[in-house]
């Protein structure tokens, strides 16, 4: 048994729409964009992660760059399988493994996922070489990763804003009491920015550029503390077809993102409406906890605070809260037996 366990690796995977993170032995061994580049002729994988991201919007007709996950679920089954296999190979290469070990995986899934979509995640992990696959809901993993005691009979509200979905959940006694999953998240923000640049500046930009704009000057409010400097954006002029550069401010991006952030606010209010009174009292005391890349949007915590009249806290290292929570649940398997399906 000891020898068998020596050849078994336990890994936690946050299989996100935008980024995939893998933890092994309490260390993040993979933190890469969830994107692949494939040769159209041979259907072979050319690049994955950061290398594939660098190719996005710059390829010729023989290469296609795809994101195999969309809105938090698998859109391209074969693509996800190839991506996981390559990430595991990269992990083994970093750790200088002589041969592929037996894998025990815990994978994060959105709380609003269907049984069919759940099965697709499990099948992809098994096809990639996992001997045992367990699943955990993202809001639960985020709560554990942020240090909340999810087993206590007290209510905690967690909002995980990822790339494809925003997960809003009220957690108590190790379970999700009420939850709301919407497809308004990081990808939708990027699309809003692209449309705003086209509408207001007659400029066409790519997905990678809109992501960089969001990172550098993304904001949820026009009036924020420590505003970022204007950001230079390069793209194609829609009137002349000639490349040009302009500067955009955080105020402009706050206006561009306003509609999508309103949708998140409505979803939060709906989740609060469906929360039992005793748990509502707990949330009034403890506030709301934010995780995921979207929580880094400047002023989002203050905007939600103004809307809900509740304290809003951004978790420590929100980008990695979900995968860290998954790793904790995997490590303390006997403590959290009912969290992992």
Number of C-alpha atoms within 10 A of each C-alpha: 5 7 7 9 11 10 13 15 16 20 25 30 25 26 25 27 23 22 21 20 22 28 20 15 12 13 11 18 19 19 16 18 20 24 25 26 26 19 15 13 9 8 12 12 18 14 19 25 22 15 15 22 21 15 18 18 14 11 12 8 8 11 19 20 22 18 23 21 22 17 22 26 22 22 16 14 15 12 21 25 20 19 24 22 17 18 21 20 14 14 18 16 12 11 10 9 11 8 9 13 18 17 20 19 25 27 27 27 22 27 21 19 14 11 9 9 17 16 12 18 23 20 16 22 25 17 16 19 20 20 14 14 20 16 20 23 22 31 33 30 27 29 29 23 25 23 14 16 17 21 16 12 13 19 28 26 30 29 27 30 27 27 25 22 26 30 28 31 28 28 27 20 13 18 15 20 18 18 23 19 23 18 20 22 26 26 22 18 24 24 17 20 26 21 18 19 21 16 11 10 13 16 24 20 19 16 15 14 18 22 18 14 22 22 15 18 21 30 27 26 23 17 13 15 9 7 16 14 12 15 15 12 17 16 18 17 17 13 8 9 11 10 12 13 12 12 10 17 19 25 18 18 23 24 16 24 22 16 13 17 21 16 15 23 16 12 20 25 16 15 19 22 12 14 21 13 11 10 20 20 14 15 21 16 13 17 20 24 24 27 29 26 21 25 23 22 18 26 20 22 21 18 17 21 16 12 14 17 12 16 17 21 17 18 22 13 15 23 21 21 27 32 29 29 26 33 30 19 24 24 16 11 13 9 12 15 12 12 21 19 11
